[in-house]
Amino acid sequence: MSMQTTYESPVGRLWLATDARGDNVTGLWLEGQKYFGSPDLDDGEPNGDAPALTIAREWLDRYFAGDKPDPHEVPCAAPGSEFQHLIWDLLCDIPFGGVTTYGRLAREAAARMGRPTMSSQAVGGAVGRNPVSIIVPCHRVVGANGSLTGYAGGIDRKIALLKLEGVDMSGLYRPARSTAP
């Protein structure tokens, strides 16, 4: 059974969950996002005092105050495949206030896996399934042409997070059609 709590943020209510001991964050979701929650979220025990939840809330307080907390400060143990974890680790390397593309992530993943190439679509699938939103900064990934596509929390929230980080939005745009809600 996980431990869980909510956090009221400038981009809406966030749901946080931990492992059974409360030592590692296993999820952070924006209310209503695509792929919301985990199989045990409804069975979780409300416990805002779990060590990992305290660390995550303090991290979020600093983040929304405009500080630049490091994602590695929050102990995470999100469920996922080896490939997904590789992509999520790469997301944590994107600096605060920066963006990267699915293609760049694919090239870096291929290099780390010793492969000549990697599908940007496969990377996009792993990015979209990131269960620790904001802390693992999937909102910092954009299309090669500057398209703000593919954020499970919604394009408006992606834009709000990028603006909070001071990202230069001049080369970025909202696509006419998007995979994000």
N, C-alpha and C positions, 0 to 999 in steps of 0.2 A: 504494500500500500504506500502510495506517495504522500508527501506533505505538500500543501498548497496554500496560496494566498493570492490576493489581488493587489494591484498597484494602480492608483489613479495618475495618469500621465497626461502631458499636453496633447498627445495623439490618441487619447481614449484609455479605457480600462485595459490593463494588462493582466493576464493570468500567468502565475508562476507555479511550477511544480518541481519537486525534488525526488530523489530516490527515497527508499523506505527509511533510511537513517537520517535523512535531512542534510547530508554532507555535500551533495552535488545537485546542481540544477539540471533537470532533465527536460524542461520546457519553459518557454516564455512566449506567449501568444498574444496578439492583439485581438481584442474582442471582435468576433465576426470574421476573422481572417480565414482564407482558404486553408485547408488542412489543419483546422483548429483542434488543439488538444491532443491527447494521447488516449490509448485504450483505458488506462486506469485513472484518468483525470476525475471522472465522476465518482470514483471510489476513494479518492484522496481524502486525507484528514486535514481540515483547516488548521494550520499551525504556522503563523507568521513568525514564530520565534526559532524555527529551524535554522541552524547555522548558515546554510547556503542561501536561504531566503533573506536573511539579514544582510549578508554580503551583497546579494543581487539588488536589494532595495537601496542600499547605500550607493552602489555603483550607478543605479538609475538616477538617484538624486543628483549625483555629480554630473552625469551625462546631460540631463535635462537642464542643469544649471550652466551648461556651456563648457564644463571641464572636458578633458580628453582622457577619460579612464581607459586603461588597457583591457581588452576582452579577456586576457589571460588571468586577470585578478579574480575572476568569478570561477569557482570550481564547477565544471560542467561534465556531465556523463550522459549525454543525449543518446538515445537509442538510434542506431543507424548502421549501414554497411561500412566496410573499410573504405570504399570509394567515397561515400558521402562524408565520412570523417576527414578524408584528405581534402575535399572541397571546402568543408567548414573550417578546417585549419587555415587554408589559403585565404578565406574571407577574413579571418582574424588578423591577417597581415596587411590588409588594406588600411592605410592610415586614416585617422579621423580627418574629415574634410576632403578626402580623396575619393575617387571613383575608379573602377576598372571595368573591363568588358568581359563578357562570357568567353570570347575568343582568347583573350590574354590568360584567363583562368584555365582554359583548356590547354593552352601551350605549356603553362607552368605545371599542370597536373600530368601531362604527358611526359615532361622532363623528369618529374619526380618518380614516375612509374617506369621510366626507361623505355617509353614507347615513342615512336616517331610522330604520332598525331593523337588527338583526342577530339571527340565530338563536342562541339559547343552545346548541342542539344542535351547531351548526357550531363554536362556541367549544369545547364539550366535546370534540369530535373532535380539535381542534388541541391542546388541553391534554393529552389522553390520548396523543398521539403525540410529546410533548416528549421528545427524545432525550438531554437533558442534565438528568436528574433531580437533585433536591436543589439544585444550583447555580441552575438555573432552577426556582424553587420552585412547581411545580404542586401540591404537597401542601397549599398554602395556599388552595386553591379548594374551596368547599363548596357544597352545594345551598342554595337560598333559604330553606329551612325548617330549616337546620342539619344536614342529612344529610351524613355523611362518605362520600359515594359517589364512585366514579369514579377511584380511584388505581391506576394500573397496577402499582405495587409492592406493593399489598395494603393493606387497611384497617388492619391492625395496625401496619404500618410508617408509614402516614400519621399514625396516632394518636401513635406514638412520636416522630415528627419534630415534630408540633405541640406535644406536651408538652415536648420539649427546648427549644423556643422560648418556652415559658411561656404558650402560648395558653390563655385561659380556656375550658375544655372544657364548662362547665355548659350552654351553649345548643346544644351539638353532640351528635349521636347516631349510633350505628352503625345503618344501615338493616337491616331484616329481610332484604331482598334487595338485592344490590349488583351492579354491573357490574365491580367490582374483584375480583381473586383473593383 
